[in-house]
Amino acid sequence: MDHKRGSFSGKIGFVLSAAGASVGLGNIWRFPYLAAKYGGAIFLLVYIILAMTFGYTMIIAETSHDRQEPCRRLQVLQR
C-alpha cells in the first residue's frame, strides 16, 4: 500500500498546533495539582471515577461497533 503522509500547509499551522498541544498538556498536569492544593481532592476523585467510567464505556462501544462492521474502516481508509 502506498500511503501519503499529511503535512502542515505552513509554519503558522505547525506553530498553532504545537501551542495547542502544549497548553493542553499543561492543563492536564496543572489542574489536578491546583485542585488538590486548594482542597478539591474529593472533586478529583469523582472526576477520575467518572472519566474512567465513561472512558471504559466508550472503549466498549467502539469495540463492539468495530466487530459489527470490521470492513467499513478499511474501506474508508482506502479512499
C-alpha positions as CSV (number, residue, x, y, z in Angstrom):
1,M,0.0,0.0,0.0
2,D,1.2,3.4,-0.9
3,H,0.4,5.8,1.9
4,K,0.9,9.6,1.6
5,R,1.6,11.3,4.9
6,G,-0.2,14.5,5.7
7,S,1.8,17.7,6.4
8,F,1.2,21.2,7.6
9,S,0.5,23.7,4.9
10,G,2.7,26.4,6.5
11,K,4.7,27.4,9.6
12,I,1.8,29.1,11.3
13,G,-0.3,25.8,11.2
14,F,2.6,24.0,12.9
15,V,3.1,26.7,15.5
16,L,-0.6,26.8,16.4
17,S,-0.8,23.0,16.6
18,A,2.3,22.9,18.9
19,A,1.0,25.7,21.1
20,G,-2.4,24.0,21.4
21,A,-0.8,20.7,22.3
22,S,1.5,22.3,25.0
23,V,-1.4,24.2,26.5
24,G,-3.5,21.1,26.7
25,L,-0.6,19.1,28.2
26,G,0.0,21.9,30.8
27,N,-3.7,21.8,31.8
28,I,-3.6,18.1,32.3
29,W,-0.7,18.4,34.8
30,R,-1.8,21.7,36.4
31,F,-5.5,21.1,37.0
32,P,-5.1,18.1,39.5
33,Y,-2.3,19.9,41.3
34,L,-4.3,23.1,41.8
35,A,-7.5,21.2,42.8
36,A,-5.6,19.1,45.4
37,K,-3.7,22.2,46.7
38,Y,-6.9,24.1,47.4
39,G,-9.0,21.3,48.9
40,G,-10.5,19.8,45.8
41,A,-9.3,16.2,46.4
42,I,-12.9,14.9,46.6
43,F,-13.7,16.6,43.3
44,L,-10.6,15.0,41.7
45,L,-11.7,11.6,43.0
46,V,-15.2,12.0,41.5
47,Y,-13.7,13.3,38.3
48,I,-11.3,10.4,37.9
49,I,-14.1,7.9,38.6
50,L,-16.4,9.5,36.0
51,A,-13.6,9.7,33.5
52,M,-12.7,6.1,33.9
53,T,-16.4,5.0,33.8
54,F,-17.2,7.0,30.6
55,G,-13.9,6.1,29.0
56,Y,-14.4,2.4,29.6
57,T,-18.0,2.7,28.2
58,M,-16.7,4.4,25.1
59,I,-14.0,1.9,24.5
60,I,-16.5,-1.0,24.8
61,A,-18.9,0.8,22.5
62,E,-16.2,1.4,19.8
63,T,-15.0,-2.2,20.1
64,S,-18.5,-3.6,19.7
65,H,-19.1,-1.3,16.7
66,D,-15.9,-2.4,15.1
67,R,-17.0,-6.1,15.5
68,Q,-20.2,-5.4,13.7
69,E,-18.6,-3.6,10.7
70,P,-15.0,-4.6,10.5
71,C,-14.5,-3.8,6.8
72,R,-16.0,-0.4,6.9
73,R,-12.9,1.2,8.4
74,L,-10.7,-0.3,5.7
75,Q,-13.0,1.0,3.0
76,V,-12.8,4.5,4.4
77,L,-9.0,4.4,4.7
78,Q,-8.6,3.2,1.1
79,R,-10.4,6.2,-0.3
